[in-house]
Amino acid sequence: MTRTTFVLVPGAGGGTWYWHLLVPELRRRGHAAVAVDLPTGDDRAGLREYADAVVAAAGDRAPLVLVAQSMAGFSAPLACERLGDRLVLLVLVNAMVPAPGETAGEWWAATGQPEARRALDLAEGRPADGEFDPLVTFFHDLPGHVAEEALAQGNPQSDTPFGLPFPLPAWPDVPTRVVVGRDDRLFPAAFQRRVARERLGVEADVLPGGHLVALADPDGLADLLVGYLPG
């Protein structure tokens, strides 16, 4: 199997730390991994600047797999054309899938995410309209020490990219796979699978774990990512 570089793009407010458990698992399987440091705290930076960071992190490496977590579904596709035929695969992990011209701020209502999350909360016995608690929504399936480290990260997230329309007229012409956390409380699994079918025509693969599946199950995610590689 050809040694591949996985370029790992975090979601909103995420940093390179988010991938720190996945990186060694990919390397242990004989591949390279580069975690992207996005300018999330810079109000001047929008989707194109995030894509610039992705391209810069990729450097001149080849072949490449681009892995986009959560909000990175809005920025990672913008890097695909610039990476050219070095890019063999785009993988969305619990990711937002934008429509042309849609902003990340509009995506929630357009996809029905609030209703899906509320229904899941009610079905699982949580208050449906309670105050947001990251321990409940994001860190519920993480080991205690990992959740503590995650809370300590405190990366800022500018509102700028949430107000910018997705600029591509269509999804990039690159093979795309979708990974869904079975226990995701922010983007429920059934919701994600529906959006992937409707917007990409892709059937998602489901892993145990919540929204931050790279922290909850890095071993399982690494197996899945490497299993996607051609040949």
Backbone torsions as a table, in degrees:
resi	resn	phi	psi	omega
1	MET	NA	133.9	-179.4
2	THR	-66.2	136.2	176.7
3	ARG	-67.5	121.9	-173.9
4	THR	-115.0	148.2	173.6
5	THR	-101.2	122.4	175.0
6	PHE	-92.5	120.1	178.9
7	VAL	-99.4	114.5	-167.3
8	LEU	-105.0	116.2	-174.4
9	VAL	-109.1	119.2	-178.0
10	PRO	-77.3	168.8	177.6
11	GLY	-88.0	-163.5	-176.4
12	ALA	-59.0	130.9	178.5
13	GLY	69.1	6.4	-178.9
14	GLY	-87.2	157.8	176.1
15	GLY	-132.8	-172.5	-179.0
16	THR	-63.5	-25.8	-179.2
17	TRP	-58.3	-33.6	-177.0
18	TYR	-53.6	-31.4	-175.0
19	TRP	-96.4	7.4	-167.9
20	HIS	-66.9	-20.2	176.4
21	LEU	-89.6	-27.2	-179.9
22	LEU	-78.3	-37.9	-176.5
23	VAL	-53.6	-51.3	-179.8
24	PRO	-66.4	-27.3	177.5
25	GLU	-68.1	-39.1	177.8
26	LEU	-68.5	-39.6	178.2
27	ARG	-66.2	-37.4	179.5
28	ARG	-63.8	-25.0	178.5
29	ARG	-90.6	9.8	172.8
30	GLY	92.6	14.1	-177.6
31	HIS	-120.1	170.9	177.3
32	ALA	-102.5	157.1	178.9
33	ALA	-145.2	135.6	178.7
34	VAL	-128.6	120.4	176.8
35	ALA	-90.5	133.0	-174.7
36	VAL	-89.5	133.9	175.4
37	ASP	-98.3	103.4	-177.6
38	LEU	-85.0	151.3	178.9
39	PRO	-82.0	57.0	-171.0
40	THR	-66.6	-23.3	-178.6
41	GLY	-91.5	1.9	-175.5
42	ASP	-99.4	113.2	-179.7
43	ASP	-66.6	-15.1	178.2
44	ARG	-84.3	-11.4	-174.6
45	ALA	-94.9	128.2	176.5
46	GLY	-117.1	-159.5	-175.9
47	LEU	-60.5	-39.1	-178.1
48	ARG	-69.0	-35.9	176.8
49	GLU	-69.0	-34.2	174.5
50	TYR	-64.0	-42.4	177.9
51	ALA	-64.1	-36.3	175.6
52	ASP	-57.1	-42.3	-179.8
53	ALA	-64.5	-36.6	178.0
54	VAL	-64.4	-47.3	-179.0
55	VAL	-63.6	-41.0	179.6
56	ALA	-63.8	-40.7	-180.0
57	ALA	-66.0	-35.8	179.3
58	ALA	-67.1	-31.2	-179.7
59	GLY	57.5	-136.4	180.0
60	ASP	-105.1	19.4	-177.9
61	ARG	-69.2	154.5	176.5
62	ALA	-163.9	151.7	-15.0
63	PRO	-71.2	165.0	-174.0
64	LEU	-124.9	145.6	164.9
65	VAL	-122.6	126.8	179.8
66	LEU	-97.5	123.6	-177.9
67	VAL	-115.6	118.8	-173.2
68	ALA	-116.2	121.1	179.7
69	GLN	-97.9	131.2	168.9
70	SER	53.6	-117.0	-176.1
71	MET	-64.3	-17.4	178.3
72	ALA	-62.2	-12.5	172.8
73	GLY	-60.2	-20.0	177.5
74	PHE	-87.3	-28.4	-174.7
75	SER	-104.7	-37.2	-176.9
76	ALA	-58.4	-40.2	179.7
77	PRO	-59.8	-26.1	-179.5
78	LEU	-68.8	-20.6	179.8
79	ALA	-86.0	-14.5	-169.8
80	CYS	-61.2	-49.6	-178.0
81	GLU	-62.2	-37.4	-177.9
82	ARG	-69.6	-27.4	177.9
83	LEU	-81.2	-17.6	172.5
84	GLY	62.7	-149.1	-174.5
85	ASP	-77.5	2.2	170.5
86	ARG	-70.3	-24.3	-177.3
87	LEU	-86.6	118.3	-177.7
88	VAL	-101.1	-16.3	-173.9
89	LEU	-163.5	143.3	170.6
90	LEU	-116.8	125.4	-179.2
91	VAL	-118.3	124.7	176.7
92	LEU	-98.4	127.5	-178.6
93	VAL	-118.3	110.4	-175.7
94	ASN	45.7	48.6	-167.7
95	ALA	-108.0	152.9	170.0
96	MET	-72.8	134.4	177.9
97	VAL	-112.9	105.5	-175.4
98	PRO	-81.2	154.2	168.4
99	ALA	-98.0	154.4	178.8
100	PRO	-54.7	131.6	177.6
101	GLY	82.3	-6.8	-178.2
102	GLU	-84.2	139.1	174.0
103	THR	-90.4	160.7	176.1
104	ALA	-65.5	-27.1	175.6
105	GLY	-70.5	-31.4	179.8
106	GLU	-82.7	-23.1	-172.2
107	TRP	-55.9	-39.0	-173.6
108	TRP	-59.1	-54.8	-179.6
109	ALA	-68.8	-37.4	-177.0
110	ALA	-63.6	-33.4	-178.3
111	THR	-92.5	-14.3	-177.1
112	GLY	84.9	21.7	-178.4
113	GLN	-60.6	-44.2	-178.2
114	PRO	-58.6	-41.7	-179.7
115	GLU	-67.3	-39.6	179.9
116	ALA	-65.8	-42.4	179.3
117	ARG	-66.2	-42.0	-179.3
118	ARG	-62.7	-42.6	179.7
119	ALA	-63.0	-40.5	178.8
120	LEU	-66.4	-43.2	178.2
121	ASP	-57.6	-45.9	-179.7
122	LEU	-64.6	-42.1	-178.0
123	ALA	-64.7	-31.0	-177.1
124	GLU	-100.1	8.3	172.4
125	GLY	81.6	21.0	176.6
126	ARG	-101.0	152.8	175.2
127	PRO	-59.4	128.6	-173.7
128	ALA	-77.8	-25.4	-175.8
129	ASP	-124.6	30.1	-178.7
130	GLY	-77.7	172.2	178.4
131	GLU	-68.2	142.0	-178.2
132	PHE	-63.2	130.8	179.0
133	ASP	-132.0	110.9	-177.8
134	PRO	-60.1	-28.6	178.3
135	LEU	-64.1	-33.4	-179.0
136	VAL	-84.0	-42.1	-173.2
137	THR	-85.7	-39.7	-172.8
138	PHE	-107.1	-37.7	-166.5
139	PHE	-109.3	10.8	-172.5
140	HIS	-63.8	-25.6	-175.6
141	ASP	-108.8	10.0	-177.6
142	LEU	-94.5	147.8	170.6
143	PRO	-56.6	148.5	-173.5
144	GLY	-54.6	-43.2	-177.4
145	HIS	-69.2	-32.0	178.1
146	VAL	-70.9	-41.1	177.2
147	ALA	-61.4	-40.4	178.3
148	GLU	-63.2	-43.6	178.1
149	GLU	-63.6	-40.5	-179.7
150	ALA	-62.8	-43.5	179.0
151	LEU	-62.7	-31.9	-177.0
152	ALA	-76.7	-12.6	-176.1
153	GLN	-63.7	-51.0	174.3
154	GLY	59.6	36.2	179.1
155	ASN	-72.1	132.3	178.7
156	PRO	-73.5	156.7	174.8
157	GLN	-135.2	114.6	176.5
158	SER	-67.6	151.0	175.3
159	ASP	-79.3	-13.2	-172.3
160	THR	-51.2	-52.8	-175.8
161	PRO	-66.5	-20.7	179.7
162	PHE	-70.3	-19.6	-177.9
163	GLY	-100.5	4.6	-175.9
164	LEU	-102.4	131.0	179.3
165	PRO	-64.1	142.6	172.8
166	PHE	-63.3	118.5	-166.2
167	PRO	-86.3	-9.0	-177.1
168	LEU	-80.2	141.8	179.0
169	PRO	-74.8	-17.0	179.1
170	ALA	-159.2	166.2	177.6
171	TRP	-64.4	143.2	-178.8
172	PRO	-58.7	149.3	-178.7
173	ASP	-82.9	71.4	179.0
174	VAL	-142.0	140.0	177.4
175	PRO	-53.5	133.1	-174.9
176	THR	-128.2	132.4	174.2
177	ARG	-119.1	153.5	-178.5
178	VAL	-125.0	128.0	177.6
179	VAL	-114.2	131.0	-176.2
180	VAL	-121.3	133.7	172.4
181	GLY	-79.7	120.8	-177.8
182	ARG	-56.2	-31.8	-173.5
183	ASP	-108.7	20.3	179.4
184	ASP	-65.1	124.2	179.4
185	ARG	-96.3	-15.8	177.0
186	LEU	-84.8	-50.0	176.2
187	PHE	-116.1	87.9	-175.9
188	PRO	-53.1	147.2	-173.1
189	ALA	-57.3	-46.0	-179.2
190	ALA	-62.6	-37.4	176.8
191	PHE	-62.5	-49.0	-179.6
192	GLN	-60.7	-42.1	-178.4
193	ARG	-64.0	-39.6	177.8
194	ARG	-63.8	-45.8	-179.0
195	VAL	-63.0	-40.3	178.9
196	ALA	-62.6	-40.1	178.1
197	ARG	-67.5	-46.1	-174.6
198	GLU	-69.3	-39.7	-171.9
199	ARG	-97.5	-25.2	-176.7
200	LEU	-121.8	-14.5	-173.6
201	GLY	67.1	30.4	-175.6
202	VAL	-116.5	136.1	171.8
203	GLU	-89.6	122.5	-175.1
204	ALA	-76.8	152.9	169.9
205	ASP	-98.3	140.2	-174.2
206	VAL	-111.9	129.7	176.0
207	LEU	-115.9	150.2	169.4
208	PRO	-61.0	141.5	178.1
209	GLY	129.9	161.6	-178.4
210	GLY	-93.1	-151.9	-174.9
211	HIS	-63.6	-33.9	-178.3
212	LEU	-99.5	60.3	-170.7
213	VAL	-66.4	-25.0	177.3
214	ALA	-67.5	-21.3	174.2
215	LEU	-92.6	-32.4	-176.9
216	ALA	-78.6	-38.7	-175.2
217	ASP	-144.4	63.8	-178.2
218	PRO	-62.8	-33.0	-179.9
219	ASP	-66.3	-47.8	179.4
220	GLY	-65.1	-39.0	179.1
221	LEU	-67.0	-40.7	177.8
222	ALA	-61.2	-43.1	178.1
223	ASP	-58.9	-44.8	-178.1
224	LEU	-64.5	-45.9	-178.4
225	LEU	-62.1	-46.0	179.9
226	VAL	-66.7	-34.1	178.1
227	GLY	-65.8	-20.3	178.2
228	TYR	-77.2	-16.4	-173.3
229	LEU	-64.1	138.5	178.4
230	PRO	-69.2	143.5	174.7
231	GLY	63.8	NA	NA
